[in-house]
Amino acid sequence: MKNTNWSIDNSHSEIAFKVKHMMISTVTGHFEDFQATAKTDGDDFNNATIEFSAKTASINTKNKDRDTHLRSDDFFNSEKFPEMKFVSKSFNGDKLIGDLTIRDVTKEVTLDAELNGVAVDPYEQTKAGFEIKGEINRKDFNLTWSAVTEAGSIVVSDKVRLVIDVQFIKQA
């Protein structure tokens, strides 16, 4: 029975990704507008139900032109598909499995997830911290734009590494 609700602590969480650029450097970006909830049996996160969503228009790679391109139909098409979502199917302590939806494609993904612990902060709030990592192929989700340099280097890698650090707050 999942009787404990948790909501994400946005000020102590980051939803980031890393993509190789021209196969020689890595570009990091993150989503600024996101929500997540978890439902657990008490403070036990085994078999927790975790749901996450992010506004695709909130993407930030610290480059305005690149962010505009990422919001376009070449990538997220933020106007038509304003949100990406993840709904867990299982969490067993080190693997988080669930359905990831980007654009109009939903695929099951397996992420490495580590519960760093549960602690009470100075304001008497119970918090739980996670580090979640994984890799997806962007083309699986119809993020298919591609270009090749004169020298034959691929401009954007198909592989996208996810680096997610989240803190949940137990709801009273």
C-alpha positions as CSV (number, residue, x, y, z in Angstrom):
1,M,0.0,0.0,0.0
2,K,1.6,3.2,-1.2
3,N,0.5,5.6,1.5
4,T,3.3,8.2,1.6
5,N,3.4,11.0,-0.9
6,W,6.6,12.9,-1.8
7,S,7.0,15.9,-4.1
8,I,10.1,17.2,-5.7
9,D,12.2,19.9,-4.0
10,N,12.9,22.0,-7.2
11,S,15.5,24.2,-5.5
12,H,17.6,21.1,-4.6
13,S,17.1,19.2,-7.9
14,E,18.5,19.3,-11.4
15,I,17.4,17.4,-14.5
16,A,20.4,17.5,-16.8
17,F,21.6,15.8,-20.0
18,K,24.9,15.6,-21.8
19,V,25.4,15.2,-25.6
20,K,28.6,14.9,-27.6
21,H,29.1,17.8,-30.0
22,M,31.2,17.0,-33.1
23,M,32.4,14.0,-31.1
24,I,35.1,16.1,-29.4
25,S,33.3,18.0,-26.7
26,T,30.2,17.6,-24.5
27,V,27.3,20.0,-24.3
28,T,25.4,20.0,-21.0
29,G,21.8,21.2,-20.7
30,H,19.0,21.0,-18.3
31,F,15.3,21.7,-17.9
32,E,14.2,24.6,-15.7
33,D,10.5,23.8,-15.4
34,F,9.8,20.3,-14.0
35,Q,7.7,18.4,-11.5
36,A,8.0,15.0,-9.9
37,T,6.1,13.0,-7.3
38,A,6.7,9.7,-5.6
39,K,4.4,7.4,-3.7
40,T,6.0,5.0,-1.2
41,D,5.2,2.6,1.7
42,G,6.4,4.9,4.5
43,D,10.1,5.9,3.9
44,D,10.8,2.7,1.9
45,F,11.4,3.6,-1.8
46,N,11.5,0.0,-3.0
47,N,8.7,-0.4,-5.5
48,A,7.9,3.3,-5.2
49,T,5.8,4.9,-8.0
50,I,7.7,7.8,-9.4
51,E,6.2,10.3,-12.0
52,F,8.1,13.1,-13.6
53,S,7.4,15.7,-16.2
54,A,9.3,18.6,-17.8
55,K,8.3,21.5,-20.0
56,T,10.3,21.0,-23.2
57,A,10.3,24.8,-23.8
58,S,12.3,25.2,-20.5
59,I,15.4,23.6,-22.0
60,N,18.6,25.6,-21.2
61,T,22.0,24.8,-22.7
62,K,23.4,28.4,-22.1
63,N,23.1,29.2,-25.8
64,K,20.0,31.0,-27.0
65,D,20.2,29.9,-30.7
66,R,20.8,26.3,-29.8
67,D,17.9,26.3,-27.3
68,T,15.6,27.8,-30.0
69,H,16.7,25.0,-32.3
70,L,16.1,22.4,-29.6
71,R,12.5,23.8,-29.1
72,S,11.9,23.5,-32.9
73,D,10.4,20.5,-34.8
74,D,14.0,19.3,-35.5
75,F,14.0,18.2,-31.9
76,F,11.3,18.6,-29.2
77,N,8.7,20.7,-31.1
78,S,7.8,22.4,-27.8
79,E,4.7,24.0,-29.3
80,K,3.1,20.7,-30.3
81,F,4.6,18.5,-27.5
82,P,5.0,20.9,-24.5
83,E,5.9,18.2,-22.0
84,M,8.1,15.1,-21.7
85,K,7.0,12.5,-19.1
86,F,8.4,9.5,-17.2
87,V,6.2,7.1,-15.3
88,S,7.9,4.3,-13.3
89,K,7.0,0.7,-13.5
90,S,9.5,-0.5,-10.9
91,F,12.3,0.6,-8.6
92,N,14.3,-2.0,-6.8
93,G,17.0,0.0,-5.1
94,D,19.4,0.5,-8.0
95,K,17.3,0.2,-11.2
96,L,14.5,2.5,-12.1
97,I,12.4,1.2,-14.9
98,G,9.6,3.1,-16.6
99,D,8.0,4.6,-19.6
100,L,9.6,7.8,-21.0
101,T,7.5,9.9,-23.4
102,I,9.2,12.5,-25.6
103,R,7.2,14.0,-28.5
104,D,4.6,11.3,-29.4
105,V,6.9,8.3,-28.6
106,T,6.8,6.3,-25.4
107,K,9.5,3.7,-24.7
108,E,10.5,1.8,-21.7
109,V,13.9,2.9,-20.3
110,T,16.1,1.5,-17.5
111,L,18.0,4.0,-15.4
112,D,20.6,3.5,-12.7
113,A,19.1,5.0,-9.6
114,E,20.8,5.4,-6.2
115,L,18.9,6.5,-3.1
116,N,21.5,8.5,-1.2
117,G,19.4,8.5,1.9
118,V,16.5,9.9,3.8
119,A,17.1,12.7,6.4
120,V,15.2,15.3,8.4
121,D,16.3,18.9,7.6
122,P,16.5,21.8,10.2
123,Y,12.9,22.7,9.4
124,E,11.6,19.2,10.4
125,Q,11.0,18.2,6.8
126,T,11.9,14.6,5.8
127,K,13.8,14.6,2.5
128,A,15.1,11.8,0.3
129,G,17.9,12.3,-2.2
130,F,18.5,10.4,-5.5
131,E,21.2,10.2,-8.2
132,I,19.8,8.9,-11.4
133,K,21.8,8.2,-14.5
134,G,21.1,6.6,-17.8
135,E,21.4,6.8,-21.6
136,I,18.9,7.0,-24.3
137,N,19.1,7.2,-28.1
138,R,17.5,10.5,-29.1
139,K,16.4,9.1,-32.5
140,D,14.2,6.5,-30.7
141,F,12.1,9.5,-29.7
142,N,11.9,11.2,-33.1
143,L,14.7,13.7,-32.3
144,T,16.2,12.9,-35.6
145,W,17.9,16.1,-36.8
146,S,21.4,15.4,-38.0
147,A,24.3,17.1,-39.7
148,V,27.8,16.2,-40.6
149,T,30.8,18.6,-40.8
150,E,33.0,19.0,-43.8
151,A,35.5,16.6,-42.2
152,G,32.8,14.0,-41.7
153,S,32.2,14.5,-38.0
154,I,28.7,14.0,-36.7
155,V,27.5,17.4,-35.2
156,V,25.2,15.9,-32.5
157,S,25.6,12.4,-31.1
158,D,22.6,10.0,-31.1
159,K,23.4,9.0,-27.5
160,V,22.1,11.3,-24.7
161,R,23.3,10.8,-21.2
162,L,20.8,11.7,-18.4
163,V,22.2,13.0,-15.2
164,I,19.4,13.6,-12.7
165,D,19.9,14.7,-9.1
166,V,16.6,15.0,-7.2
167,Q,15.5,15.6,-3.7
168,F,12.0,14.7,-2.6
169,I,10.1,16.2,0.3
170,K,7.7,14.0,2.3
171,Q,4.2,15.4,2.3
172,A,2.4,15.6,5.7
